[in-house]
Amino acid sequence: MNCIDAVEGTAKATLERFLESATECRQEASDYIQNVKTVIAGVLRFVENNPEVSERPELIRGVLYEYAKKIWLAKMEEPEASESEPAAAVDREYQAYCYDYIFDHGNYPR
């Protein structure tokens, strides 16, 4: 395993745990997504400050962004264990748009 794989794997595990924690605590999406943004920025800063890890640090941002978005959307589609009725269908395209918007602007689209 090379350094960038270790950094990416650690970051993905951290993002997964953040999602678990946010779900358990019923954290608002905008707060959760800002935390994701902070994790990704921290990883990117580390890779940029350690050029021996990767010659193209900007690639990790896209990889982690897409991964975090994918697991968040998948979690949105899971029915809640406490619900006795089937979960309402999630508009995946709209939720993806909201995720992107919140990541870029810090709050829900108005």
Residue frames relative to the residue before (quaternion, step in Angstrom):
aa qw qx qy qz dx dy dz
M 1.0000 0.0000 0.0000 0.0000 0.00 0.00 0.00
N 0.2806 -0.7576 0.5604 0.1823 3.55 -0.90 0.88
C 0.7432 -0.4482 0.2717 0.4159 3.57 -1.29 0.28
I 0.6820 0.4964 -0.3131 0.4363 3.59 0.82 -0.92
D 0.6149 0.5356 -0.3480 0.4625 3.60 1.09 -0.64
A 0.6478 0.5103 -0.3143 0.4703 3.57 1.02 -0.78
V 0.6452 0.5082 -0.3139 0.4763 3.58 0.98 -0.84
E 0.6706 0.4985 -0.2948 0.4635 3.58 0.89 -0.95
G 0.6663 0.5084 -0.3009 0.4551 3.59 0.91 -0.89
T 0.6497 0.5037 -0.3085 0.4786 3.57 0.98 -0.82
A 0.6582 0.5048 -0.3087 0.4655 3.58 0.93 -0.87
K 0.6555 0.5025 -0.3204 0.4639 3.61 0.93 -0.81
A 0.6380 0.5114 -0.3274 0.4735 3.59 0.98 -0.78
T 0.6374 0.5175 -0.3186 0.4736 3.59 1.03 -0.76
L 0.6559 0.5042 -0.3083 0.4695 3.58 0.94 -0.85
E 0.6264 0.5269 -0.3367 0.4654 3.59 1.00 -0.77
R 0.6805 0.4871 -0.2900 0.4643 3.58 0.90 -0.91
F 0.6018 0.5438 -0.3499 0.4687 3.59 1.08 -0.71
L 0.6574 0.5067 -0.3109 0.4631 3.58 0.95 -0.85
E 0.6332 0.5216 -0.3288 0.4678 3.59 0.96 -0.82
S 0.6757 0.4958 -0.2836 0.4661 3.56 0.89 -0.95
A 0.6553 0.5130 -0.3097 0.4598 3.58 0.93 -0.88
T 0.6490 0.5088 -0.3111 0.4724 3.56 1.04 -0.78
E 0.6562 0.5164 -0.3051 0.4580 3.58 0.90 -0.92
C 0.7509 0.3893 -0.1981 0.4953 3.57 0.97 -0.88
R 0.3579 -0.7513 0.4721 0.2908 3.58 1.33 -0.04
Q 0.1374 0.8214 -0.5322 0.1520 3.53 0.97 0.99
E 0.5353 -0.6244 0.4702 0.3201 3.53 -1.06 0.79
A 0.6049 -0.6099 0.3798 0.3433 3.56 -1.00 0.87
S 0.6618 0.5133 -0.3322 0.4338 3.60 0.87 -0.84
D 0.6434 0.5011 -0.3257 0.4785 3.60 1.03 -0.71
Y 0.6479 0.5227 -0.3148 0.4560 3.56 0.93 -0.90
I 0.6926 0.4810 -0.2877 0.4542 3.59 0.80 -0.98
Q 0.6236 0.5147 -0.3471 0.4751 3.61 1.06 -0.61
N 0.6164 0.5232 -0.3425 0.4785 3.60 1.10 -0.63
V 0.6171 0.5317 -0.3321 0.4756 3.57 1.04 -0.80
K 0.6465 0.5264 -0.3103 0.4568 3.57 0.93 -0.92
T 0.6459 0.5190 -0.3114 0.4653 3.58 1.02 -0.82
V 0.6410 0.5115 -0.3254 0.4707 3.60 0.95 -0.84
I 0.6737 0.4917 -0.3010 0.4623 3.59 0.85 -0.94
A 0.6438 0.5140 -0.3227 0.4660 3.61 0.96 -0.80
G 0.6483 0.5195 -0.3154 0.4587 3.58 1.00 -0.78
V 0.6497 0.4981 -0.3122 0.4820 3.57 0.97 -0.84
L 0.6526 0.5143 -0.3151 0.4586 3.58 0.91 -0.89
R 0.6399 0.5175 -0.3271 0.4645 3.59 0.96 -0.82
F 0.6440 0.5219 -0.3214 0.4578 3.57 0.94 -0.87
V 0.6863 0.4794 -0.2882 0.4649 3.59 0.84 -0.95
E 0.6459 0.5130 -0.3215 0.4652 3.60 1.00 -0.77
N 0.7059 0.4595 -0.2571 0.4738 3.59 1.03 -0.80
N 0.7363 0.3066 -0.1904 0.5724 3.56 1.29 -0.18
P 0.1488 -0.8577 0.4860 0.0776 3.57 0.44 1.23
E 0.5716 0.5890 -0.3947 0.4130 3.61 1.17 -0.34
V 0.5763 0.5923 -0.3726 0.4221 3.61 1.24 -0.37
S 0.7923 -0.1260 0.1238 0.5840 3.58 0.92 -0.89
E 0.4282 -0.6937 0.5188 0.2574 3.54 -1.08 0.74
R 0.7684 0.2500 -0.1425 0.5716 3.60 1.24 -0.42
P 0.1328 -0.8525 0.5015 0.0643 3.59 0.37 1.23
E 0.5868 0.6078 -0.3733 0.3833 3.61 1.11 -0.56
L 0.5669 0.6145 -0.3812 0.3946 3.59 1.17 -0.47
I 0.6324 0.5551 -0.3419 0.4184 3.59 0.99 -0.75
R 0.5862 0.5796 -0.3748 0.4243 3.59 1.08 -0.66
G 0.6941 0.4788 -0.2758 0.4614 3.58 0.82 -0.97
V 0.6418 0.5281 -0.3186 0.4558 3.55 0.97 -0.87
L 0.7118 0.4500 -0.2633 0.4706 3.59 0.82 -0.97
Y 0.6084 0.5510 -0.3478 0.4531 3.58 1.04 -0.74
E 0.6971 0.4706 -0.2718 0.4677 3.57 0.80 -1.02
Y 0.6392 0.5260 -0.3259 0.4567 3.57 1.02 -0.77
A 0.6708 0.4977 -0.2943 0.4644 3.58 0.87 -0.97
K 0.6458 0.5114 -0.3121 0.4733 3.57 0.99 -0.81
K 0.6531 0.5297 -0.3105 0.4434 3.59 0.93 -0.90
I 0.7096 0.4413 -0.2846 0.4698 3.60 0.82 -0.91
W 0.6098 0.5413 -0.3506 0.4606 3.61 1.11 -0.59
L 0.6626 0.4931 -0.3045 0.4744 3.58 0.92 -0.89
A 0.6353 0.5218 -0.3287 0.4648 3.59 0.99 -0.79
K 0.6499 0.5068 -0.3125 0.4724 3.60 0.99 -0.82
M 0.6223 0.5486 -0.3396 0.4432 3.61 1.04 -0.72
E 0.6979 0.4810 -0.2670 0.4585 3.56 1.10 -0.69
E 0.5529 0.6021 -0.4013 0.4132 3.59 1.24 -0.22
P 0.4305 -0.6689 0.5245 0.3036 3.58 -0.98 0.75
E 0.4884 -0.6421 0.4978 0.3185 3.56 -1.10 0.66
A 0.5480 -0.6499 0.4247 0.3114 3.55 -0.94 0.89
S 0.6903 0.4977 -0.2817 0.4432 3.58 1.07 -0.67
E 0.5742 0.6046 -0.3831 0.3975 3.60 1.22 -0.24
S 0.3039 -0.7490 0.5590 0.1850 3.55 -0.93 0.88
E 0.6919 0.4079 -0.2640 0.5341 3.57 1.22 -0.42
P 0.6112 -0.5459 0.4019 0.4086 3.59 -1.15 0.45
A 0.5492 -0.6205 0.4506 0.3320 3.54 -1.11 0.72
A 0.5159 -0.6151 0.4929 0.3354 3.54 -1.13 0.67
A 0.5743 -0.5975 0.4321 0.3557 3.53 -1.08 0.69
V 0.3258 -0.7402 0.5598 0.1806 3.54 -0.91 0.94
D 0.3440 -0.7054 0.5814 0.2146 3.55 -0.92 0.95
R 0.2786 -0.8210 0.4787 0.1387 3.55 0.10 1.36
E 0.6516 0.5224 -0.3227 0.4453 3.58 0.94 -0.85
Y 0.6704 0.4818 -0.3001 0.4779 3.59 0.94 -0.85
Q 0.6524 0.5095 -0.3183 0.4620 3.59 0.95 -0.84
A 0.6272 0.5191 -0.3349 0.4744 3.60 1.04 -0.72
Y 0.6277 0.5250 -0.3249 0.4740 3.58 1.02 -0.81
C 0.6562 0.5104 -0.3082 0.4626 3.60 0.92 -0.93
Y 0.6306 0.5356 -0.3343 0.4513 3.57 0.95 -0.89
D 0.6688 0.4997 -0.2943 0.4652 3.58 0.85 -1.00
Y 0.6719 0.5119 -0.2974 0.4450 3.55 0.90 -0.97
I 0.6692 0.4920 -0.2999 0.4693 3.57 0.88 -0.95
F 0.6277 0.5386 -0.3376 0.4494 3.58 0.97 -0.84
D 0.7355 0.4336 -0.2295 0.4673 3.57 0.91 -0.92
H 0.8191 0.2892 -0.1082 0.4835 3.61 0.97 -0.87
G 0.5148 -0.6923 0.3907 0.3211 3.59 1.23 -0.24
N 0.7963 0.1418 -0.1001 0.5794 3.60 1.22 -0.14
Y 0.6892 -0.4787 0.3446 0.4208 3.55 -1.31 0.15
P 0.5653 -0.5817 0.4497 0.3740 3.58 -1.15 0.54
R 0.2054 -0.7775 0.5843 0.1091 3.56 -1.02 0.76
